């Protein structure tokens, strides 16, 4: 018969073995993740350049020559890669630059919080230090719409036109169904888990990094996940900042909105219609921010219109570029 002391000894041995196993798995995951990241970036090196912005390096990738330059600002947690289908085509008629906000993609983290005011200020410094002369055509996808609105508020003379690609509205949290807003807490918890587990390779093992090696090289790393979480948590602050921007006057403006008939698997089916009804009204309001504003619905496209219907994004940007050039070449502009 085993004594109580013997049973306690075996329990301690089992606990220690499990602890050792967990540590070994964590170490193995750490090496797996770091080796995978290094391999992805070796075979898909960073395009563009790194530019100093107030003590940290930020990544910007430009192509094309003609003015005015088009600046592409990605959605929440996204890197420059999200514009991959449209940037080369825009370069045929204008200079175009995508970039990684601080902490995302190839950009180093900033000491400042990732609110849209900070993003707009850092983008301005990035463009200045990269010697990209204004005025700019500013295109913002999703939360990037907040960023470009703040940029135009702070540096109005340097904004020549704007494109909203299914851009966020400052009041969307108030106008969406409460049940949809309640899901934000779930999304935050999911992002927290992914961020915590990223150094040990768990998101990569679970397939969250996808099959595209270029996307993995830019986005599948701890600092990008951490920054995406920080942007998610500061989203309400960015929305409040965007609400202060007001009218865009007669700035050339194009608004593209997703197709309400497109599948939206991340939204519960019973909330899709009410969400789309609110979204449609808010997108209409965005188009009325400028007396030159226009709006189009991107048929057969979900939220990432630049991925699903790049032709429409390219066309909208070309239209705004042409309008900006006409304004710049008008006699009044030369006085």
N, C-alpha and C positions, 0 to 999 in steps of 0.2 A: 504494500500500500504506500502511495506517495505521500510524503509529509507536506503540510502547507508551505514550508520553506522551499521544497522542491517545486511545487506548482508556481510559486512566485518567481523562482529562478527562470523557469521556462518562459513565463510571461515576459520577463525582462529581456530574455534572449530574442524572443519573437519581435518585440517592439524595436529592439536595436537593429535587428536584421531588416525590418521594414523601413526604418529610418535610413539605414545605409543604402537600401534599394532606391528610396526616393532621391537621395543625394546623388547616386550614380546616374539615375535617369535624368535628373536636372542638369548634371554636368554634361551628359551625352547630348541632351537637347540643346544646351548652350553652344557646344561645338558644332552640332548639326546646323543650327541657325546661322552662326557666323560664317561657316564654310559655304553655306548656300548663298548668303548675301554676297560674299566675296566673289563667288563663281558667277552669279547673275550680273554683277557689275563689271566683271572682267570681260564677259562676252557681249555686254551691252553697255559700253561706257557712256558717261554723261555727255550729251551734246551741249553746245553753247559754252558759257563761261561762268565763273564764280566772281562776284563783285562784292567788295567790302561795303557794308551798310551799318554804320555806327558800331563797328567792332565785331560784327559777325558776317560771314560770307553768305550771299544769296545767289541762287542759280537763275540765270536768264538765258533764253535761247531765241535768237533772232534770225530771220532769213528774209530775203527780198530787199529792195532798194528804194522804191518810190515813197514819197511822202503823201499823206501823213502816216506815221507809224500806227499800227493797230496793236493794242495791248490786250492780251487775253488773261482774264482772271478766273480761276477755276472755282468750283463749288466746294462746300465744306469738306475738309480732309483730303481733297484731290490735288494731285500734282499737275505739272505741265502736260503729262501724257494724255490727259482727257481731251486735249485739243488736237491730237495727232492726225485726225482725219480731215481737219479743215485748214490747219496752218500752212501746209505746202501749197495748197490751192490759193490761199489769200496772198501768198508771197509772189504770185504771178502778176498781181496788180498793185501791191503796196507792201512796204516793209511791215513785218508782223513779228511780235515777240510774245512768247509764253514764258511763264516764270513759276517758281515755287515759292510760296509764302514761307516765312521763317519757320523752320522746324519740319517742313514737309519736303518730300522728294530729296533733292540734293542740297537743299539750303540748311545751314546751321540754325540752331534755335536762337531766339532772341530773348533778352532778359525782360522784355515787356509782354504784357498779356495780349493774346491774339484777337482783340476787338477790331472792328472795322475801321475805327479811327486810327489805330496803330498801324493796321495793314496799309491804309491809304498813305500815311506818312512815310512808311518804310518803302512802299512802292515808288513814291516820288523821289526819295533819296536814291533808290536803286537805278531808276531811269536816268537821273542826273549823273550819277557816278559811272554809269555805263555809256555815257555820252550819246544818249538817244534824245534828239531835240524835240520839243513840243512844237505845235499842239498834237494831242493824241486822240485817236479813236479808241474808246474804252468799251470792251465787251466783257460782261460779267454773267457767269452761269450760276444759277441758284443763289447761295449766300454771297457769291462774288458780286451780285447786283448791289448789295449793301456797300461793298468796298469801292466800287466805281462811283457810286453816288456821293460817298464821302470825299473821294478824290476830286470830283467836280465841285463840291462845296468849298474845299480848301484851296483849290488851284484852278479856279474857273477859267482863267485866261489860257490854261494849258489843255483844256478839253475842247475838242473840235466836233465830237459826235459820240453817240453811245448806242450800244446794243444790249438788250436784256434777253438772255437765253433762259427761259422759264425761271426768271429771277424771283427771289424771295420778296415778299411784301412786309413792311414793318409791322402790320397789324394781323399777320396771318395766325399767330397763336390765339389772339382774341376771337378771330372769326371762324376758325376751324372747329369742328365738333369737339366737345370736351373729351370724349372717348379717344379721339385721335391724339389729342395733346397728352393724355394719360400714358400713351404708348412711349412718349419721349423718355420716361423713367426707365422703361424696359430697354430702350436703345442705349441709354447711358450705361446701364449695368452691363449690357453685352459688350460695349466698347471698353469698359473698364476691365472686363475679363480678358478681352483680346490684348489690351495694352499690357496687363500684368503678365500674361502668358507668352507674349511675343519673344522675349529674350530666350525662352526655352523651346522655341520652334513649334509650339502647339498650333497657332493659326495656320502655319505653313502645312503642317501634317494634316490638319482638318480641311485643307483645300481652300481656305479663305484668300490665299494669295493668287489663285487662278492659274491659268496655263500660259498666259502671255509673259514671256521672259522680260520684255521691256517694262511692262507694268510692275512685275515683281522687283526688278532692279531699282526702280524709282520709289515704289510705295511700300514694299513688304519689309519693313524694318521698325525697330522699336520707336525711334524718335518721330516717325511719321504717324504711327498709331497714337502716341502720346499727344502729339499736336492736334490730331483729329479730335481726340477726346476733349482737349482744352478748347478748341473752337466750338464744339458741341455745347460745352458748359457756358461759354460766353455768348452764345447765340442771342439770348434775350437782350444782353447789353448792346450787341451790334445792331439789333432791330431798333432799339430805342435811339441809338445814334443816327441810324438811317432816317428815322422819322423826323429829324430836325433839318433835313436837307432842303425841303421845299421844292418849288418849281425849278425846272431846267430852262425856263424861258423859251427861246426859239432854237435850242440846240437840236441838231438832227438826231432823231431817236427812232429805233426800230425795236419792237417787242415781239418776241417769238414765244408761244405758249404750247405746252404739250397737248396732245390729242386726248380729250376726255374718254375716248373709246379705247385707247391703248391699255393693255394689261398693266396693272399695278399690284403685283403680288405682295408687296410689303405693306399694303393697306387692306384692312379687313373689308370684305365685299360689301357689308352693310353701311360702310362709311364712305365709299368711293363717290357716290353721287353728291352727297352734301359737301364733301371736300372739293370736288370739281366745280360745283356751283359757286362756292366761295372763292375758289382760285380764279375762275373766269372773271368775276367782278373785280378782283384785285388786279388782275393782269390788265384789264381795261383801264383802271385807274393809273397804272404805271404808264400806259401809252399817252394818257392825258397830262403827264408831267411836263410835256413840251408841246408847243403849238405846232411843231413839225412831227409829232409822234405818230407812228403807224403801228398796227398790230396785225399779226397773222397767227393762225393755229397750225401747228406742224402736224399734218395728217400722218397717221401710222407711226407716231413717235411718242415715247414715254418721256420721262424727265430729262434724260440726256439727249437733247435734240442734236447736239454736235456729233453724237455717235450714231443715232438712229437716222437722222436726216441732215447729214453734213451739207448737202446741196442748198438747203434752205438757210442755214447759218451763213454760208459763203455768200449767197445772194443778198441777204440782209446787210452783211458787212460791206459788200461792194456798193450797195445803194447808199449807205451812210457815208462811205468814203467819197463817192462821187458828189454827194451834196456838200460835204465839207470842202472839197476842192473848188466847187462852184462859188461857194461863199468866199473862200480865200482869194479867188481870182476876180471877184466883183470889184468895180471901181471904188466902192465905199471902203472895202477892206484895205485898199492901198493908201488911203489918206492918213 
